[in-house]
Amino acid sequence: MTDGRSTLYIATSVDGYVATPDGGVEWLDAFQTDAESDVTRSYEAFYETVDCLVMGSTTYEQILGFGDWPYDDRPTYVVTSRDLPLATAAVELVDGDLDALVTDLKRQYDHVWLVGGAQLARAFFALEQVDRLRLTLAPVLLGEGIRLFEDGERTDLQHAETTTYENGLVELAYDVDA
C-alpha cells in the first residue's frame, strides 16, 4: 500500500483551451519536437515517474486515433460508461465513483497521471484529487474551444517550477493546496 500522488499534466493554449470547439488538438502539431529536444526529454523524465494513467473516454478515443498506443503496458484506466476497444491488455474501462477510484489508485500506485480531458480534470479538482498541476502553455490564443477550467471553487496553488523551451512552450508546475 502506498500514499501516492496524482498529477494533471496537460497542454493548453495561453487563453486556457485544451481543444478546439470540435475537440481537435491539431493546433499542438506546430509545437511537435524530435526525440532529442528538451521538450521530449522533459516529458520522458516525467513519464518514467508515472505508474498508471487515468483519462476520459474522449481523450482515450482521440489517442487511439493517433495510431500506435504510446503508453506501452503502463496500467491505464479509462473513465467511461461505454464499451470501447482496448488498446492493450493494460487498459481497463472503469465507471462509478470517481473519488473512490482515485483514492484506490493512489493507494495502489506511487504516481497517477491524469492525462485528460477537461471534464475529468475538473471532476478531479472538485474532488480534491489533484496533487500537482503541470500546465504546458502553447504560445497561441485559440479564442474558443474546450476550456480546461470553468467557473468553480477557488483552488490555491503553490509554484513549484517553471521551464521554458526553445520552441516557445512554457511549462508551469504547481502543487495543489487541498
N, CA and C atoms as an extended XYZ file, in Angstrom:
534
Properties=species:S:1:pos:R:3:atomname:S:1:resname:S:1:resid:I:1 pbc="F F F"
N         0.848       -1.175        0.000 N   MET     1
C         0.000        0.000        0.000 CA  MET     1
C         0.894        1.238        0.000 C   MET     1
N         0.484        2.255       -0.750 N   THR     2
C         1.284        3.461       -0.905 CA  THR     2
C         0.436        4.696       -0.647 C   THR     2
N         1.082        5.799       -0.426 N   ASP     3
C         0.408        7.083       -0.303 CA  ASP     3
C         0.743        7.868       -1.564 C   ASP     3
N         0.158        7.460       -2.676 N   GLY     4
C         0.510        8.006       -3.972 CA  GLY     4
C         0.062        9.434       -4.174 C   GLY     4
N         0.479        9.961       -5.302 N   ARG     5
C         0.110       11.312       -5.682 CA  ARG     5
C        -0.432       11.286       -7.101 C   ARG     5
N        -1.180       12.317       -7.432 N   SER     6
C        -1.712       12.413       -8.796 CA  SER     6
C        -1.283       13.739       -9.393 C   SER     6
N        -1.002       13.705      -10.694 N   THR     7
C        -0.586       14.890      -11.430 CA  THR     7
C        -1.471       15.054      -12.650 C   THR     7
N        -2.038       16.243      -12.789 N   LEU     8
C        -2.683       16.614      -14.043 CA  LEU     8
C        -1.597       17.268      -14.880 C   LEU     8
N        -1.218       16.614      -15.965 N   TYR     9
C        -0.174       17.112      -16.863 CA  TYR     9
C        -0.828       17.246      -18.227 C   TYR     9
N        -0.983       18.492      -18.690 N   ILE    10
C        -1.797       18.732      -19.864 CA  ILE    10
C        -1.328       20.004      -20.568 C   ILE    10
N        -1.540       20.071      -21.866 N   ALA    11
C        -1.193       21.262      -22.647 CA  ALA    11
C        -2.433       22.125      -22.842 C   ALA    11
N        -2.229       23.441      -22.777 N   THR    12
C        -3.305       24.399      -23.027 CA  THR    12
C        -2.772       25.537      -23.884 C   THR    12
N        -3.697       26.229      -24.519 N   SER    13
C        -3.343       27.487      -25.163 CA  SER    13
C        -3.168       28.521      -24.058 C   SER    13
N        -2.567       29.644      -24.364 N   VAL    14
C        -2.372       30.682      -23.353 CA  VAL    14
C        -3.713       31.157      -22.803 C   VAL    14
N        -4.764       31.121      -23.626 N   ASP    15
C        -6.083       31.546      -23.144 CA  ASP    15
C        -6.893       30.411      -22.515 C   ASP    15
N        -6.240       29.289      -22.199 N   GLY    16
C        -6.847       28.262      -21.364 CA  GLY    16
C        -7.639       27.165      -22.039 C   GLY    16
N        -7.482       26.996      -23.350 N   TYR    17
C        -8.214       25.944      -24.059 CA  TYR    17
C        -7.330       24.721      -24.275 C   TYR    17
N        -7.919       23.537      -24.094 N   VAL    18
C        -7.202       22.293      -24.344 CA  VAL    18
C        -7.541       21.714      -25.715 C   VAL    18
N        -8.586       22.230      -26.332 N   ALA    19
C        -9.012       21.729      -27.635 CA  ALA    19
C        -9.869       22.782      -28.332 C   ALA    19
N       -10.022       22.619      -29.630 N   THR    20
C       -10.909       23.472      -30.408 CA  THR    20
C       -12.354       23.090      -30.104 C   THR    20
N       -13.338       23.860      -30.577 N   PRO    21
C       -14.738       23.535      -30.270 CA  PRO    21
C       -15.144       22.105      -30.643 C   PRO    21
N       -14.531       21.545      -31.695 N   ASP    22
C       -14.868       20.182      -32.110 CA  ASP    22
C       -14.005       19.120      -31.418 C   ASP    22
N       -13.198       19.540      -30.441 N   GLY    23
C       -12.364       18.605      -29.693 CA  GLY    23
C       -10.990       18.375      -30.290 C   GLY    23
N       -10.665       19.077      -31.359 N   GLY    24
C        -9.389       18.875      -32.027 CA  GLY    24
C        -8.201       19.449      -31.283 C   GLY    24
N        -7.067       18.797      -31.457 N   VAL    25
C        -5.814       19.276      -30.854 CA  VAL    25
C        -4.725       19.460      -31.910 C   VAL    25
N        -5.137       19.589      -33.160 N   GLU    26
C        -4.171       19.757      -34.243 CA  GLU    26
C        -3.330       21.008      -34.072 C   GLU    26
N        -3.847       21.992      -33.345 N   TRP    27
C        -3.102       23.225      -33.106 CA  TRP    27
C        -1.798       22.968      -32.360 C   TRP    27
N        -1.714       21.835      -31.675 N   LEU    28
C        -0.479       21.471      -30.982 CA  LEU    28
C         0.592       20.928      -31.923 C   LEU    28
N         0.197       20.546      -33.146 N   ASP    29
C         1.156       19.986      -34.099 CA  ASP    29
C         2.308       20.939      -34.379 C   ASP    29
N         2.048       22.236      -34.354 N   ALA    30
C         3.087       23.226      -34.633 CA  ALA    30
C         4.205       23.182      -33.585 C   ALA    30
N         3.964       22.533      -32.450 N   PHE    31
C         4.938       22.508      -31.361 CA  PHE    31
C         5.558       21.129      -31.157 C   PHE    31
N         5.310       20.217      -32.114 N   GLN    32
C         5.892       18.884      -32.026 CA  GLN    32
C         7.407       18.990      -32.113 C   GLN    32
N         8.069       18.105      -31.402 N   THR    33
C         9.521       18.150      -31.349 CA  THR    33
C        10.092       16.784      -31.688 C   THR    33
N        11.380       16.753      -31.972 N   ASP    34
C        12.025       15.478      -32.267 CA  ASP    34
C        12.449       14.797      -30.970 C   ASP    34
N        12.953       13.598      -31.116 N   ALA    35
C        13.287       12.763      -29.958 CA  ALA    35
C        14.413       13.341      -29.113 C   ALA    35
N        15.206       14.236      -29.657 N   GLU    36
C        16.345       14.792      -28.933 CA  GLU    36
C        16.046       16.150      -28.301 C   GLU    36
N        14.835       16.653      -28.444 N   SER    37
C        14.530       18.001      -27.967 CA  SER    37
C        14.422       18.062      -26.452 C   SER    37
N        14.530       19.272      -25.935 N   ASP    38
C        14.387       19.462      -24.489 CA  ASP    38
C        12.971       19.151      -24.022 C   ASP    38
N        11.969       19.414      -24.871 N   VAL    39
C        10.578       19.103      -24.516 CA  VAL    39
C        10.397       17.587      -24.389 C   VAL    39
N        10.916       16.855      -25.356 N   THR    40
C        10.795       15.395      -25.334 CA  THR    40
C        11.515       14.803      -24.136 C   THR    40
N        12.709       15.283      -23.842 N   ARG    41
C        13.453       14.770      -22.681 CA  ARG    41
C        12.700       15.044      -21.377 C   ARG    41
N        12.089       16.219      -21.264 N   SER    42
C        11.328       16.559      -20.063 CA  SER    42
C        10.114       15.642      -19.922 C   SER    42
N         9.382       15.440      -21.023 N   TYR    43
C         8.224       14.545      -20.995 CA  TYR    43
C         8.652       13.131      -20.606 C   TYR    43
N         9.717       12.638      -21.208 N   GLU    44
C        10.174       11.281      -20.918 CA  GLU    44
C        10.590       11.133      -19.456 C   GLU    44
N        11.222       12.153      -18.893 N   ALA    45
C        11.598       12.115      -17.473 CA  ALA    45
C        10.345       12.055      -16.605 C   ALA    45
N         9.320       12.844      -16.956 N   PHE    46
C         8.055       12.788      -16.224 CA  PHE    46
C         7.426       11.408      -16.357 C   PHE    46
N         7.341       10.905      -17.582 N   TYR    47
C         6.679        9.623      -17.839 CA  TYR    47
C         7.337        8.483      -17.060 C   TYR    47
N         8.633        8.535      -16.884 N   GLU    48
C         9.330        7.494      -16.130 CA  GLU    48
C         8.879        7.438      -14.671 C   GLU    48
N         8.327        8.536      -14.153 N   THR    49
C         7.869        8.566      -12.759 CA  THR    49
C         6.433        8.065      -12.600 C   THR    49
N         5.741        7.870      -13.713 N   VAL    50
C         4.318        7.539      -13.701 CA  VAL    50
C         4.107        6.029      -13.612 C   VAL    50
N         3.225        5.628      -12.677 N   ASP    51
C         2.907        4.211      -12.512 CA  ASP    51
C         1.627        3.807      -13.223 C   ASP    51
N         0.679        4.749      -13.355 N   CYS    52
C        -0.557        4.463      -14.076 CA  CYS    52
C        -1.139        5.756      -14.620 C   CYS    52
N        -2.047        5.621      -15.564 N   LEU    53
C        -2.681        6.752      -16.209 CA  LEU    53
C        -4.183        6.661      -16.043 C   LEU    53
N        -4.838        7.829      -15.990 N   VAL    54
C        -6.294        7.907      -15.958 CA  VAL    54
C        -6.696        8.926      -17.007 C   VAL    54
N        -7.698        8.576      -17.794 N   MET    55
C        -8.178        9.509      -18.819 CA  MET    55
C        -9.658        9.279      -19.066 C   MET    55
N       -10.295       10.301      -19.638 N   GLY    56
C       -11.683       10.184      -20.034 CA  GLY    56
C       -11.795        9.476      -21.368 C   GLY    56
N       -12.999        9.086      -21.714 N   SER    57
C       -13.207        8.307      -22.935 CA  SER    57
C       -12.922        9.107      -24.205 C   SER    57
N       -13.228       10.393      -24.210 N   THR    58
C       -12.963       11.204      -25.406 CA  THR    58
C       -11.464       11.314      -25.647 C   THR    58
N       -10.713       11.556      -24.581 N   THR    59
C        -9.248       11.604      -24.698 CA  THR    59
C        -8.721       10.256      -25.168 C   THR    59
N        -9.223        9.186      -24.604 N   TYR    60
C        -8.799        7.837      -24.976 CA  TYR    60
C        -9.048        7.579      -26.470 C   TYR    60
N       -10.243        7.895      -26.927 N   GLU    61
C       -10.567        7.668      -28.335 CA  GLU    61
C        -9.682        8.521      -29.241 C   GLU    61
N        -9.382        9.728      -28.808 N   GLN    62
C        -8.513       10.596      -29.592 CA  GLN    62
C        -7.111        9.994      -29.699 C   GLN    62
N        -6.585        9.501      -28.588 N   ILE    63
C        -5.254        8.883      -28.600 CA  ILE    63
C        -5.253        7.638      -29.475 C   ILE    63
N        -6.313        6.841      -29.423 N   LEU    64
C        -6.418        5.674      -30.301 CA  LEU    64
C        -6.354        6.083      -31.768 C   LEU    64
N        -6.950        7.233      -32.083 N   GLY    65
C        -6.964        7.720      -33.457 CA  GLY    65
C        -5.616        8.194      -33.961 C   GLY    65
N        -4.661        8.421      -33.074 N   PHE    66
C        -3.329        8.880      -33.476 CA  PHE    66
C        -2.476        7.755      -34.037 C   PHE    66
N        -2.884        6.503      -33.822 N   GLY    67
C        -2.075        5.384      -34.315 CA  GLY    67
C        -1.647        4.471      -33.186 C   GLY    67
N        -0.350        4.166      -33.125 N   ASP    68
C         0.169        3.251      -32.105 CA  ASP    68
C        -0.105        3.777      -30.703 C   ASP    68
N        -0.409        2.874      -29.789 N   TRP    69
C        -0.660        3.223      -28.400 CA  TRP    69
C         0.660        3.693      -27.777 C   TRP    69
N         0.720        4.915      -27.279 N   PRO    70
C         2.005        5.464      -26.826 CA  PRO    70
C         2.405        5.113      -25.393 C   PRO    70
N         1.572        4.379      -24.663 N   TYR    71
C         1.832        4.189      -23.232 CA  TYR    71
C         2.253        2.770      -22.874 C   TYR    71
N         2.722        2.038      -23.860 N   ASP    72
C         3.238        0.692      -23.644 CA  ASP    72
C         2.239       -0.140      -22.832 C   ASP    72
N         2.747       -0.815      -21.828 N   ASP    73
C         1.887       -1.645      -20.970 CA  ASP    73
C         1.657       -0.999      -19.616 C   ASP    73
N         1.770        0.313      -19.563 N   ARG    74
C         1.510        1.044      -18.318 CA  ARG    74
C         0.009        0.940      -18.022 C   ARG    74
N        -0.365        0.562      -16.810 N   PRO    75
C        -1.792        0.463      -16.481 CA  PRO    75
C        -2.514        1.783      -16.790 C   PRO    75
N        -3.606        1.676      -17.517 N   THR    76
C        -4.376        2.846      -17.942 CA  THR    76
C        -5.838        2.602      -17.634 C   THR    76
N        -6.437        3.562      -16.938 N   TYR    77
C        -7.842        3.478      -16.557 CA  TYR    77
C        -8.609        4.528      -17.344 C   TYR    77
N        -9.594        4.069      -18.092 N   VAL    78
C       -10.416        4.956      -18.913 CA  VAL    78
C       -11.771        5.077      -18.239 C   VAL    78
N       -12.096        6.307      -17.840 N   VAL    79
C       -13.365        6.559      -17.166 CA  VAL    79
C       -14.445        6.703      -18.237 C   VAL    79
N       -15.365        5.747      -18.263 N   THR    80
C       -16.398        5.730      -19.293 CA  THR    80
C       -17.540        4.813      -18.874 C   THR    80
N       -18.707        5.092      -19.423 N   SER    81
C       -19.839        4.182      -19.243 CA  SER    81
C       -20.091        3.414      -20.535 C   SER    81
N       -19.232        3.653      -21.524 N   ARG    82
C       -19.385        2.989      -22.823 CA  ARG    82
C       -18.434        1.809      -22.957 C   ARG    82
N       -18.772        0.909      -23.881 N   ASP    83
C       -17.913       -0.224      -24.195 CA  ASP    83
C       -16.989        0.208      -25.329 C   ASP    83
N       -15.709        0.310      -25.048 N   LEU    84
C       -14.737        0.784      -26.028 CA  LEU    84
C       -13.701       -0.305      -26.289 C   LEU    84
N       -13.053       -0.269      -27.454 N   PRO    85
C       -11.987       -1.241      -27.715 CA  PRO    85
C       -10.802       -0.976      -26.786 C   PRO    85
N       -10.107       -2.030      -26.408 N   LEU    86
C        -8.953       -1.895      -25.528 CA  LEU    86
C        -7.675       -1.839      -26.356 C   LEU    86
N        -6.877       -0.805      -26.137 N   ALA    87
C        -5.631       -0.627      -26.882 CA  ALA    87
C        -4.637       -1.731      -26.549 C   ALA    87
N        -4.570       -2.111      -25.273 N   THR    88
C        -3.706       -3.194      -24.809 CA  THR    88
C        -4.401       -3.874      -23.640 C   THR    88
N        -3.808       -4.948      -23.188 N   ALA    89
C        -4.353       -5.644      -22.017 CA  ALA    89
C        -4.193       -4.808      -20.751 C   ALA    89
N        -3.377       -3.763      -20.803 N   ALA    90
C        -3.160       -2.901      -19.633 CA  ALA    90
C        -4.224       -1.823      -19.491 C   ALA    90
N        -5.124       -1.721      -20.463 N   VAL    91
C        -6.193       -0.721      -20.427 CA  VAL    91
C        -7.422       -1.330      -19.771 C   VAL    91
N        -7.993       -0.579      -18.834 N   GLU    92
C        -9.203       -1.024      -18.153 CA  GLU    92
C       -10.248        0.085      -18.219 C   GLU    92
N       -11.464       -0.278      -18.587 N   LEU    93
C       -12.574        0.669      -18.610 CA  LEU    93
C       -13.210        0.670      -17.232 C   LEU    93
N       -13.413        1.869      -16.665 N   VAL    94
C       -13.981        1.975      -15.319 CA  VAL    94
C       -15.135        2.964      -15.324 C   VAL    94
N       -16.097        2.685      -14.467 N   ASP    95
C       -17.276        3.532      -14.315 CA  ASP    95
C       -17.655        3.515      -12.844 C   ASP    95
N       -18.296        4.558      -12.388 N   GLY    96
C       -18.740        4.559      -10.997 CA  GLY    96
C       -18.168        5.721      -10.223 C   GLY    96
N       -17.934        5.498       -8.951 N   ASP    97
C       -17.496        6.519       -8.011 CA  ASP    97
C       -16.065        6.942       -8.304 C   ASP    97
N       -15.908        8.129       -8.879 N   LEU    98
C       -14.601        8.638       -9.283 CA  LEU    98
C       -13.699        8.871       -8.071 C   LEU    98
N       -14.236        9.399       -6.998 N   ASP    99
C       -13.446        9.658       -5.801 CA  ASP    99
C       -12.867        8.356       -5.254 C   ASP    99
N       -13.680        7.315       -5.196 N   ALA   100
C       -13.216        6.009       -4.709 CA  ALA   100
C       -12.160        5.430       -5.645 C   ALA   100
N       -12.351        5.603       -6.951 N   LEU   101
C       -11.381        5.109       -7.924 CA  LEU   101
C       -10.021        5.750       -7.692 C   LEU   101
N        -9.992        7.077       -7.605 N   VAL   102
C        -8.718        7.776       -7.461 CA  VAL   102
C        -8.068        7.448       -6.122 C   VAL   102
N        -8.855        7.397       -5.083 N   THR   103
C        -8.315        7.035       -3.761 CA  THR   103
C        -7.673        5.655       -3.822 C   THR   103
N        -8.352        4.711       -4.472 N   ASP   104
C        -7.826        3.354       -4.610 CA  ASP   104
C        -6.543        3.335       -5.444 C   ASP   104
N        -6.527        4.092       -6.547 N   LEU   105
C        -5.334        4.127       -7.398 CA  LEU   105
C        -4.146        4.735       -6.662 C   LEU   105
N        -4.404        5.764       -5.858 N   LYS   106
C        -3.316        6.400       -5.113 CA  LYS   106
C        -2.792        5.498       -4.001 C   LYS   106
N        -3.590        4.551       -3.559 N   ARG   107
C        -3.121        3.542       -2.594 CA  ARG   107
C        -2.287        2.475       -3.295 C   ARG   107
N        -2.666        2.198       -4.534 N   GLN   108
C        -2.033        1.114       -5.285 CA  GLN   108
C        -0.769        1.566       -6.013 C   GLN   108
N        -0.725        2.827       -6.448 N   TYR   109
C         0.385        3.326       -7.266 CA  TYR   109
C         1.021        4.553       -6.615 C   TYR   109
N         2.305        4.725       -6.863 N   ASP   110
C         3.014        5.893       -6.335 CA  ASP   110
C         2.661        7.175       -7.077 C   ASP   110
N         2.477        7.081       -8.394 N   HIS   111
C         2.240        8.297       -9.180 CA  HIS   111
C         1.208        8.035      -10.273 C   HIS   111
N         0.077        8.706      -10.146 N   VAL   112
C        -1.030        8.596      -11.093 CA  VAL   112
C        -1.010        9.828      -11.985 C   VAL   112
N        -1.011        9.617      -13.293 N   TRP   113
C        -1.055       10.719      -14.253 CA  TRP   113
C        -2.482       10.867      -14.769 C   TRP   113
N        -3.083       11.995      -14.488 N   LEU   114
C        -4.372       12.344      -15.067 CA  LEU   114
C        -4.074       12.975      -16.419 C   LEU   114
N        -4.327       12.233      -17.482 N   VAL   115
C        -3.980       12.653      -18.835 CA  VAL   115
C        -4.963       13.700      -19.351 C   VAL   115
N        -6.222       13.536      -19.077 N   GLY   116
C        -7.254       14.454      -19.568 CA  GLY   116
C        -8.528       13.685      -19.783 C   GLY   116
N        -9.514       14.293      -20.247 N   GLY   117
C        -9.660       15.640      -20.719 CA  GLY   117
C       -10.147       16.609      -19.656 C   GLY   117
N       -10.647       17.703      -20.184 N   ALA   118
C       -11.017       18.828      -19.341 CA  ALA   118
C       -12.113       18.459      -18.335 C   ALA   118
N       -13.126       17.749      -18.782 N   GLN   119
C       -14.233       17.390      -17.888 CA  GLN   119
C       -13.735       16.530      -16.731 C   GLN   119
N       -12.900       15.559      -17.029 N   LEU   120
C       -12.365       14.689      -15.988 CA  LEU   120
C       -11.424       15.477      -15.071 C   LEU   120
N       -10.631       16.365      -15.633 N   ALA   121
C        -9.735       17.192      -14.821 CA  ALA   121
C       -10.528       18.046      -13.838 C   ALA   121
N       -11.606       18.650      -14.317 N   ARG   122
C       -12.441       19.464      -13.425 CA  ARG   122
C       -13.046       18.601      -12.316 C   ARG   122
N       -13.440       17.373      -12.648 N   ALA   123
C       -14.002       16.472      -11.637 CA  ALA   123
C       -12.948       16.108      -10.590 C   ALA   123
N       -11.717       15.843      -11.027 N   PHE   124
C       -10.635       15.542      -10.088 CA  PHE   124
C       -10.408       16.715       -9.142 C   PHE   124
N       -10.404       17.942       -9.688 N   PHE   125
C       -10.207       19.120       -8.845 CA  PHE   125
C       -11.363       19.276       -7.857 C   PHE   125
N       -12.575       19.061       -8.316 N   ALA   126
C       -13.735       19.195       -7.431 CA  ALA   126
C       -13.666       18.193       -6.274 C   ALA   126
N       -13.078       17.037       -6.530 N   LEU   127
C       -12.935       16.007       -5.503 CA  LEU   127
C       -11.644       16.169       -4.689 C   LEU   127
N       -10.886       17.210       -4.999 N   GLU   128
C        -9.591       17.467       -4.348 CA  GLU   128
C        -8.653       16.275       -4.500 C   GLU   128
N        -8.608       15.725       -5.715 N   GLN   129
C        -7.784       14.557       -6.001 CA  GLN   129
C        -6.605       14.870       -6.925 C   GLN   129
N        -6.250       16.139       -7.069 N   VAL   130
C        -5.067       16.520       -7.851 CA  VAL   130
C        -4.028       17.058       -6.876 C   VAL   130
N        -2.845       16.472       -6.895 N   ASP   131
C        -1.769       16.904       -6.010 CA  ASP   131
C        -0.811       17.874       -6.687 C   ASP   131
N        -0.630       17.710       -7.999 N   ARG   132
C         0.255       18.598       -8.747 CA  ARG   132
C        -0.382       18.890      -10.098 C   ARG   132
N        -0.230       20.130      -10.513 N   LEU   133
C        -0.718       20.590      -11.809 CA  LEU   133
C         0.492       20.971      -12.646 C   LEU   133
N         0.627       20.342      -13.811 N   ARG   134
C         1.696       20.688      -14.759 CA  ARG   134
C         1.029       21.130      -16.046 C   ARG   134
N         1.051       22.426      -16.282 N   LEU   135
C         0.461       23.005      -17.485 CA  LEU   135
C         1.562       23.337      -18.476 C   LEU   135
N         1.425       22.828      -19.674 N   THR   136
C         2.328       23.226      -20.739 CA  THR   136
C         1.571       24.226      -21.592 C   THR   136
N         1.994       25.480      -21.524 N   LEU   137
C         1.328       26.555      -22.264 CA  LEU   137
C         1.929       26.677      -23.652 C   LEU   137
N         1.066       26.562      -24.651 N   ALA   138
C         1.489       26.751      -26.037 CA  ALA   138
C         1.262       28.217      -26.399 C   ALA   138
N         2.221       28.846      -27.064 N   PRO   139
C         2.111       30.266      -27.381 CA  PRO   139
C         1.119       30.525      -28.522 C   PRO   139
N        -0.144       30.327      -28.200 N   VAL   140
C        -1.218       30.558      -29.158 CA  VAL   140
C        -2.473       30.931      -28.380 C   VAL   140
N        -3.268       31.812      -28.950 N   LEU   141
C        -4.589       32.148      -28.411 CA  LEU   141
C        -5.616       31.515      -29.336 C   LEU   141
N        -6.343       30.533      -28.861 N   LEU   142
C        -7.343       29.860      -29.703 CA  LEU   142
C        -8.633       30.670      -29.811 C   LEU   142
N        -8.959       31.419      -28.787 N   GLY   143
C       -10.143       32.261      -28.834 CA  GLY   143
C       -11.448       31.557      -28.525 C   GLY   143
N       -11.504       30.262      -28.719 N   GLU   144
C       -12.691       29.473      -28.396 CA  GLU   144
C       -12.295       28.006      -28.347 C   GLU   144
N       -13.173       27.210      -27.756 N   GLY   145
C       -12.903       25.783      -27.688 CA  GLY   145
C       -13.320       25.205      -26.357 C   GLY   145
N       -12.629       24.154      -25.975 N   ILE   146
C       -12.917       23.474      -24.714 CA  ILE   146
C       -11.928       23.992      -23.674 C   ILE   146
N       -12.466       24.674      -22.683 N   ARG   147
C       -11.631       25.241      -21.613 CA  ARG   147
C       -11.208       24.148      -20.635 C   ARG   147
N        -9.994       24.281      -20.145 N   LEU   148
C        -9.550       23.364      -19.104 CA  LEU   148
C       -10.336       23.613      -17.833 C   LEU   148
N       -10.450       24.880      -17.434 N   PHE   149
C       -11.177       25.214      -16.225 CA  PHE   149
C       -12.326       26.139      -16.544 C   PHE   149
N       -13.435       25.911      -15.880 N   GLU   150
C       -14.590       26.783      -15.985 CA  GLU   150
C       -14.823       27.398      -14.617 C   GLU   150
N       -15.918       28.127      -14.483 N   ASP   151
C       -16.248       28.679      -13.180 CA  ASP   151
C       -16.351       27.555      -12.160 C   ASP   151
N       -15.819       27.800      -11.001 N   GLY   152
C       -15.858       26.786       -9.957 CA  GLY   152
C       -15.299       27.355       -8.675 C   GLY   152
N       -14.990       26.463       -7.769 N   GLU   153
C       -14.465       26.890       -6.491 CA  GLU   153
C       -12.986       27.252       -6.609 C   GLU   153
N       -12.558       28.128       -5.744 N   ARG   154
C       -11.165       28.549       -5.709 CA  ARG   154
C       -10.283       27.382       -5.271 C   ARG   154
N        -9.140       27.263       -5.915 N   THR   155
C        -8.123       26.293       -5.533 CA  THR   155
C        -6.792       27.023       -5.488 C   THR   155
N        -6.145       27.009       -4.348 N   ASP   156
C        -4.856       27.664       -4.217 CA  ASP   156
C        -3.745       26.744       -4.702 C   ASP   156
N        -2.784       27.351       -5.385 N   LEU   157
C        -1.664       26.623       -5.951 CA  LEU   157
C        -0.361       27.203       -5.417 C   LEU   157
N         0.628       26.345       -5.248 N   GLN   158
C         1.960       26.773       -4.831 CA  GLN   158
C         2.925       26.502       -5.974 C   GLN   158
N         3.574       27.562       -6.449 N   HIS   159
C         4.505       27.418       -7.566 CA  HIS   159
C         5.620       26.445       -7.204 C   HIS   159
N         5.881       25.491       -8.085 N   ALA   160
C         6.949       24.520       -7.871 CA  ALA   160
C         8.110       24.766       -8.831 C   ALA   160
N         7.786       24.995      -10.109 N   GLU   161
C         8.847       25.265      -11.080 CA  GLU   161
C         8.267       25.797      -12.381 C   GLU   161
N         9.116       26.463      -13.125 N   THR   162
C         8.780       26.950      -14.461 CA  THR   162
C         9.905       26.544      -15.398 C   THR   162
N         9.539       25.993      -16.545 N   THR   163
C        10.526       25.585      -17.533 CA  THR   163
C        10.136       26.190      -18.878 C   THR   163
N        11.073       26.841      -19.515 N   THR   164
C        10.831       27.371      -20.859 CA  THR   164
C        11.587       26.515      -21.868 C   THR   164
N        10.991       26.367      -23.030 N   TYR   165
C        11.572       25.526      -24.069 CA  TYR   165
C        11.869       26.352      -25.311 C   TYR   165
N        12.805       25.855      -26.095 N   GLU   166
C        13.257       26.560      -27.292 CA  GLU   166
C        12.132       26.815      -28.293 C   GLU   166
N        11.131       25.948      -28.334 N   ASN   167
C        10.053       26.098      -29.324 CA  ASN   167
C         8.938       27.025      -28.849 C   ASN   167
N         9.118       27.673      -27.696 N   GLY   168
C         8.132       28.628      -27.202 CA  GLY   168
C         7.183       28.098      -26.157 C   GLY   168
N         7.175       26.795      -25.926 N   LEU   169
C         6.332       26.237      -24.873 CA  LEU   169
C         6.885       26.649      -23.508 C   LEU   169
N         5.983       26.816      -22.567 N   VAL   170
C         6.361       27.113      -21.188 CA  VAL   170
C         5.599       26.139      -20.298 C   VAL   170
N         6.338       25.460      -19.442 N   GLU   171
C         5.697       24.520      -18.524 CA  GLU   171
C         5.686       25.108      -17.122 C   GLU   171
N         4.501       25.139      -16.548 N   LEU   172
C         4.308       25.645      -15.192 CA  LEU   172
C         3.895       24.482      -14.310 C   LEU   172
N         4.596       24.310      -13.205 N   ALA   173
C         4.261       23.239      -12.270 CA  ALA   173
C         3.852       23.858      -10.943 C   ALA   173
N         2.744       23.370      -10.409 N   TYR   174
C         2.203       23.867       -9.144 CA  TYR   174
C         1.819       22.694       -8.270 C   TYR   174
N         2.053       22.837       -6.981 N   ASP   175
C         1.484       21.913       -6.012 CA  ASP   175
C         0.120       22.458       -5.634 C   ASP   175
N        -0.833       21.563       -5.470 N   VAL   176
C        -2.208       21.971       -5.196 CA  VAL   176
C        -2.448       21.922       -3.689 C   VAL   176
N        -2.904       23.027       -3.137 N   ASP   177
C        -3.270       23.075       -1.720 CA  ASP   177
C        -4.689       22.576       -1.585 C   ASP   177
N        -4.870       21.491       -0.831 N   ALA   178
C        -6.224       20.938       -0.646 CA  ALA   178
C        -6.854       21.537        0.577 C   ALA   178
